[in-house]
Every structure is written in C-alpha cells, then in structure tokens.
Amino acid sequence: MAAPSTILVADDDRAIRTVLSQALGRLGYDVRTTGTAASLWSWLEQGQGDLVITDVVMPDENGLDMLPRIKRARPDLRVVVMSAQNTLLTAVKATERGAFEYLPKPFDLKELINVVERALTTPRTADGGAAPNDMEGDERLPLIGRSPAMQEIYRIMARLMATDLTVMIAGESGTGKELVARALHDYGKRRAGPFVAINMAAIPRELIESELFGHERGAFTGATQRSTGRFEQAQGGTLFLDEIGDMPMEAQTRLLRVLQEGEYTTVGGRTPIRADVRIIAATHRDLRHHIRQGLFREDLFYRLNVVPIKLPALRDRLEDVPALVSHFLGQASREGLPLKSLSKAALDQLSNHNWPGNVRELENLVRRLAALYSQEVISADVIAEELKDLPASPSEEAGPRRNETLGEAVERHLRDHFDAHADGLPAPGLYDRVLAEVERPLLSLSLAATRGNQIKAAQLLGINRNTLRKKLRELDIQVVRGVK
C-alpha cells in the first residue's frame, strides 16, 4: 500500500493551520504545518513534501518571494498560494512565479480540497510560470475590488498572462472592459509591444476596414498616400477591438479571415501581411442575440470567444464600493483636487445604490464630490442630494417594456450610442449605422415571412424589387427560399 502524500502547510494564522490539518488529515493525507517560511524551507531542503500550501505574508519571508527558489530546488513540487492580499497583481505574481493555483482568503474549503486533489493527481507537464515580470508595486492596481466576483476575474486573468489566447470581454458600459484588456497586455508576454485600441462604435462604417487594415495610395477617393492600419500598428503587441458588436458585416468577414489565416491585405493592396498580434475584443451587447438577428457572424463569434471574461456590474459587487471610492478620491487628490473623505453613512448610501452606469458613474460622482464641495468629510446629506436625480435601475440590454411603442424602444436603444461616449457625441455617420441596424432584421423577417420570395417581400415592405435586391447585397443577407 502506497504511503499517503505529505502536504506542507505554511501560514502564520494558527486557526488556518488547524482547519487545514484536520480537513486534509481526515482525507488520509500526512499534513505538516508551520507558521514560518524558514521551517518550510528546511523541510523542502530535506526533500520532504509532495505538495506545498503557503500563505503570502509570513513573519520572516514573503511566500511569493520563495516560489522561484522552490521551483529551482524542487522543479516538480507543486505549490498552492493563499493570500488575503486579494488583488490582481497578487494573482499574477503567484501564477507567473510558478504557483499551481492561487486562492484568495477567505477560501472555500471544498475548493481548496479540489485544488489539492488536482495538484497531486494531474500529470506533471510544463506547469506554467512565465519569466518573472518586472512589475510595479501593488499600489498601482489596474483593477480595484476584493469581492468574490472580482477574485474570479483575477484568477482567470492570471492564467491568461503567459498565453496569446484570444479573449472576449463582456460587460455593461462602465464596468472596466478596457482596464482588463490593458492589464492582460501590460502584465502579459507581449508587454514589450504596443497596445492599440479601436472603438468600432466611434468610427464611420465606411472607414472601419481602412482603419483596421490600412490602405494603399489610390485605393479610394481621398487616399493620397499609403496609411498604416491598427493591425500594423499593433504588430508584436495587442489589438483591442472595443464594441465589436458594432462592426459592420463586411469588416467582420475580413477580420474572420485574419483570425483563420493569420494574415491580411491592406485596402487596395495585394501583398499579404503577417498579423503578429494578440486579439482582445469587448462588447456590452448580447452577441448571441445579434447573431440571431443576422447582425453578427456566428463563425467570427466563436473565433473571438476563445476565452470569455464576463465582468460583473457594480450592483453585483457593492462590497467593492468603499475601496473604489478611496481609490478615486486618492486619484483626484494626485491630480490637484482637494483631498476628501466620506462619512460612514455616506459610504453606506453609495453602497446601496444600483449604479446603472457602473464604475464609470461612481468615478464621475467621486470626482464631482472632490471638485464641488468645500467640506473635507462628505456627509450623507450631500450623497442623498447627488443621488436623488440619478436613475435607480440599469438601462442597458433591458429588453422590451410593457406598452412600449416601437419609437420608444428605438429611442432607448439609441441611447447606447450616446452613453458610450463621455462627451455624449458619437462619431459621424450615426444615421447610416442606425438605419443598417433597423433594416437588417426588418428585411430578414420579411423574407422569412414570405419564405424567401423577394417579390412578395418587396410588396410587403412597399419598396421596389430592385431596391430590395440592392439592400440584400449591401447588407450581405442570404436568401433561403421555402423556409419559414
């Protein structure tokens, strides 16, 4: 009978050592516990242990600093890192220094047991661990929040840092999608390369292909010289495609080709260019709904959605509001605004608000508080006054409302185009973009209702058959006869 696996536990909290010793001991493991890094290292030098579970902050040494030494001395030994410093950078450091898994405190005991079992039974292939990254200190956090929802985001991001996998970030406007994209770049393997962002909702439809892929001189009227596109600008780095749901169909087709073949041509060009970029896309829309409406290519969705990250709305992590407020107040002070603080009652009010505009709305409010109010400690009365005229429920992707007219539904939908921009002004060309969004489902539904009969569909719509054919070509709508 094989001897039981030996698990070495290092944590300066006696209660945690006791809980882990009892829980893992009941499962038949041989558990040895210590409150110091020195004792742990002594055991490791003696060749003891089949698995290590270590805290980060210990009285004599930081557990993260031990990881490289452990990997050099015992390359096959797996290490599980626990920490109450529940930040993205802690998760990233643990992962890139070779930890098998990172668990934030307080941890779920069942989850820890599952991690232990995986660590002891999973075949030992290359266990991750990118080259150490010269990161800045924990004071410069790219993301704020220690809620369970954010902890899961951190763990997913930490696993992605050493990869080039394509990522799709979903979440309501104002949840921090670009912050996540920048963090994946800044702490990832392409951090030495450029980070290039493009917002599909902010560029006229007819210019998107040129913006993405560049164009040659004479490619179209006004193209007086060669222009580089965002793919070329991002070579060796990361290309962030924000609001991918607003990309027109013809550009979607070209993007799909790049993802499939790894190369592209400029508008008007013939020579293929190799695309050495990591793609990160983001959207606040329901792309599966767009696929059903014929507004987004299903094959492109699956190419982009290799690793999905769903960012929580602020109303789903209200426990992070105090930390966010503190961060934004400090940021405002560093930018020259007076240093403020909030009373407990004021913080409680902010922590009970729904925040339909998410973190961006909270940040704007905090900056307003710092700029406009003379008192050093902001009171609950001030917060009540500021919140009274704000919407109390989320407005995005809310779906149809009872007794709502088509005009009201369209107006509500159009607000997305304006709310996505801080200055309230979308890019020129909004009229054509909105018409295309309305025309596509209208034509698709009319063709479905007439089983693909274009003559009947044109009569139903009250337009000429040639006009219908032209619009079907422009919108790349496929006609299937006999199907309803």
N, C-alpha and C positions, 0 to 999 in steps of 0.2 A: 504494500500500500504506500502510495507516494506521500511524502511529508507535506504538511499544509504550507501554503505560501506565507511568507513573512512580510508583513506590511509595517513600514516605519512611519510613524506619525510625529510630526514636529509642529507644535503650536504652544504659544505661551499662555493660552487660556486653559486652565485645568478642566473646566466643565466640558469643553470641546474634546479634550483628550479622553475624558471619561466616557462620553457618549460614543465616540468612535471606537474605543477599545471594547466596550460592551456590545455594540451593534455588530462590528466585524468579527468579534470573538464568537458570538452566537452562530455565525455563519461558518465557523470552523477555521478561520484564519488565525495565524500566530501574530498578534499585534504587539508592537513595542512602541512606547510613547516617550517623548521628551519635550521639555519646554525651551530648549536652546538649540541653536544651529551647530554649536561645537559638538554636542553629543551626537547629533545626526551625522555629522561629517566623520566622526570617529567610527561609528558603525559602518558607514559606507566604505571607509578605507580598509576595514577588516573584511570586506566582501559580503556583509550581511544585507538582507532585504531583497525582496522580489518586486517591491513597489514602494514608492515614497509618496506620502501625502504631507505637504508642508504649507504653513502659513507664510505670508509675505513679511509682515512686520514681527520680528522677534528681538529679544533684548540685546543679542550680541551680533546679529547679522541679518541683512535683508534676504529673504528667501529667493527673490528673483536674482540677486547677485550670485547665489550659489549655483543656479542652474547651469551656466556654462562649465563650471568646474565639475559638476556631477556628470554632465554629458561627456566631458573629456575622460574622466576616470572610469565611468561605467556607461559606455555608449548605449547598451541595450536596456538599461534600467529606466523604467517609465516613472515620470513624476507628475503628480496631480497637485496643482497650486490652488490654494484657497486664499481669499482676501476680503477684508471689509473695506478696502480702498476700491470701491466698485466704479471704476472709470474705464473708458475705452482704452486709455494708454496702458493701464494695468493688464487688461486682457491681451493687448497687442504684445507687450513685453513678454508676458508669460508664454505666449504662443511662439514668438519668433526666437525665444531663447531655448526652445525645445520641450516645453511642457506638453504632456499628453493631453491634458484638459485643464481648463480654468473654471473654477466655481466661485461665484460671489457669495459672501456671507450676508445674511444667514442663508445657509444652503438647505435644500430639501434632502433628508437622509436617504430616501428611496433613490433619488437621482444620484447621490454620491455612491451608493452601493452598486448601481448600474454601471457607473463610470469605473469603479474598481474591477468589476467583473469583466468589462471590455478590455481594460488595461492588462489584465492578467491572461486573457484568452485570445485576443486578436493577434494574428501573426505579425511578427516584427519586421515590417518593411521599413522604408525610409519614414521616420516619424516626424516629418515636418521640420521646422526650425530654420528660418531664413537666417542669413547673415545678420549679426546684430546691427540694428539701425541706430544711427546717432540722433536720437530723438531729443526734443526739448523736454524740460521738466514737466511734471504733472500740473503745473499752474496754468499752462496754456492748453486747455482742453478744447478739442474740436467739437465735442458734444457734451451736453450737460444733462445729468439725471441719473439717479441710482434706483429708480423704480424697477420692479421685475421686468416690465415690458422693455425698458432700455437695456437692462442687463442681457437679455436675449439678443438684442440688436448688436451689442458689443461682442458677444461671443461669436456670432455669425461673421461679423466684420473681421475679427481677429483671425479666423480660419481662412479668410479670403486674401489677406495681405500678401501672401507669398505666391499667389496664383495670378493668371491672366484671364480667369473666367469672366464671361460677360455677365453683367449684373443688371437687373431691373428693379429700380426703387419705386415703390408705390406709396402714396400717402396724400392726404389732403394738402392744399396750398398752405404754406407756412409751417409745415412740420419739420423742415430741415433737410430736404432731399439733396440739395447741392452740398450742404455740410458733410453728409455721408459720402457723397461722391468724392469730395476733396480729401476727406480722411482716407478713403481707400487708396487714393493716389499718393498722398503725402507720406503715408506710412507703408506703402506697398513696394514691390520690386521695381516699379517704373518711376519712383520718386525723383530720379535724376533727370527725367524727361519732362516735357511740357504738359500742363493741364489746360485743355482747351474746351470751353463750354459754348454751346449754341442752343438758343431757345427757339424751338420750332414755332411757337405762337407769336414770336416777335419779328418774324421775317416774312415778307410777302411771298405767297406761294410760288410765283414765277421765278423767284430768286434763290429758292432753297437749294436746288441742285448745284447752282454755281457756288453758293456759299459753302456747301459741303465738299464738293469735289474740285472746285476751281474751274477756270475756263481759259481757252486759248484766245489769242488775238483774232478778232473777226468772227468769233463763234456766234455772236448775235449783235444786233444793233446796239452800239454804245460800247462794245468790247474792244477798246482801242489798244489794249495791251494784255499780256498774259497775267492772270491773277491766281494766286495760290488759294486753295480751299482749306477748310478746317481739318480735313484728314491729313493733308500735307503738313499743316502747321503742328499737328499733334504727333507727328512721326516720332516713335520711340517713347511716347508717353500715353496719356489717357484722353479720350474724346468723350465728353459728357453731352449726351443728347437729351436736353431737358424738354418736357412736354412733348414727348414722342407721339402722343395721341393726336397732335395737330399736324403731323407730317402728311403732306399730300400723297396720293396713291402712286404717282409716277416716281416720286423720290423714294417711296417705300420699296419699290421694285429695284431701284439701283442700290439701295442700302442692303437689301437681301442678297444681291449678287456679291457685294463686297464681303459680307459675312460668310457666304458659301465658298467663295473662291480666293478670298484674301487679297484681292487687287481691284483696282478701279481705273477708269479713264476720266480725264477732265472733260468738261463740256466742250465739244468741238475737237477733242483730241482723239488720237488713235493708239497711242503707245500705253500699254498697261503699266500702272504704278503699283508697286507692292505696298500694302497697307500694314505697317507695323505699329498698330495702336491697340490699346485696350478700350473696349466699348462699355460705357455705363450709361444706361438710359433711365429716364424718370418720367412719371406721369401722375396726375391727380385724377385721371379719368378711369373708368372701368373699361379696359381694353377688350375684354371678352364681349361686353355689350356692343362696343364699336365693331367688333368682328361680325357679330350677328347682323348689324346694320349695313355691313359692306363698307365700312369706313376704314378698316384696318386689316391688313393681310394676316391671315392666321399663321402662315408659314414664317413670316417675319416675327410674329409674337413669340413663337417657340424658339426661334434663334436668339432673341433678346432675353427671354425669360429663363436663362440657364440657371441663375441663382436669384430667386426673388427675395427682396427685402421689403417688408411691409412696415412702414413707420407708423407708430401709434399717434392718434390725435392727442392733443394736450389734455382734453377732457378725460382720456383714458389713463392718464398718469399724473393726476393732480398733485400727488405727493411730491412731484419734482418742482412745483411752482416756487417754493421758497428758495431753492438752490438757483433756479433760473433768475429770479428777481435779484438775488445777491450778485450774480454774475453780471447782469445788465446794469445794475447800479454802479458796480466797480468799473465796468467798461465806460459808462457815461462820465464817471469821475476822471478817468485817464484821458478822456477826450476834452476835458476842460470844464465840464458841467459841475455844479456843486455836489459834494458827496452827501447822499441822503441815506436814510434807513426807514423801515416801515415798522409800525407798531404790530404787536401780535394780532390784534383784532383786524388790522388792515390786511395782514398776510392771510388770515383766515378767510376774509372776504374774497381775496383773489383766488384762494384755493378751492372755493366753492362755485366759481364762475365757470360757464360752459366753454368759453373760448372758441367760438366758431372760426376765428382767424388763426387759431393755434399759437405756436411760439412767436411768430412774427407779430401777431396782435399784442401779445404780452410785452414783447420788447418795445414796441411803439409806445405802449402805455407807460412803461417804466421811464423811457426817455422823456416823455411829456411831464411826468411827475418831477423828474430831476431838473427840468428846464423852467417849469412854470410856477412851482410852489416854493415859497420862501422858507417854510419850516424845515428844520433838519430831520425831524421824525414825522413821516407822513401818517396821518390819522385815518381811522376807519371812515370818518365822515367824508374825507377827501375821496377815498376809494368809492364810496357809495355814490357820490356825485359824478365821478368819472364813468362808473359802470351803468348808470341808470338809462343812458340813451344807446347803449351798445346792444346788438342782437343777443338774445339769450340762447339760441339754438343753432346748430350747424346748418349751413345753407348749401354746401356742395353735395352733389350727387344725391340730392334729397328725393328724387323721383317725383312722379306726378302727384298733385294735390287735389283733394276733393273739390269739385265745382270750379276747377281752374280752366280758363279758356286757353286755346292754343296760343293766342297772343301773350297771355300771362306766362305760360310755360316757356315760350321763346325768350321773353324778356329776362326771366330768371336764369335761363341757360346762358344768355349773352353776358350776364354779369361776370361770368367766369373769365371772359376775355379782358374785362377791365380790372377785376380784382387781382389778377395775376401780375399786375404791374404796379409798382409802388407809386408812380406818378398818375395812375389811373388812365393812361393813354396807351392803348395797344399800337402795334406797328401799322403803317398804312396798308391798305389792301383788305381791311376787315370786311368790307361789303361783299367782295367776291368769295372770301373764305366762308362767311356765314351762308351765302347762297349755295355754295357747294355742299355744306353740311345738311342743308334742308333738302336740296334737290336729290341727293343720292338715295336716302330712304324713301322719298316720295316716288321716284322712278322705279326703284326696286319693288316697292309694294304694289304699284300699278301693274308692273309686268307680271308679278306673282298672281295678282287677282285675275288677269286676262290670260293666264297660262302661257306667257311669253309671246302672245300675239301683239306685235307692235302697232298694227293698225288700230285695234281696239284700245290699246293703252294710250295711243295718241288722242283718240276720241274721248276717252275717259278724262284725260288731262286737259283737253281743249287746246291742243297745240298741233302744229303740222307734223306729219310723219317724218319728214326730212329733219326737222328741228329735233325730234326725239332721237333719231339716229345719231345726229351730231353730238347731242349731250351724252348719249350712251358711250360714244367713243372717247369724249373728253374725260368722262368720269371713270372710264375703264370698267363699265358694268357689263358682265357677261349675261347673255340672254339664253335661257334654257326653256325650250318650248315644251308644252304639255305637262308642266309641273306646277303644282299649286301648294 
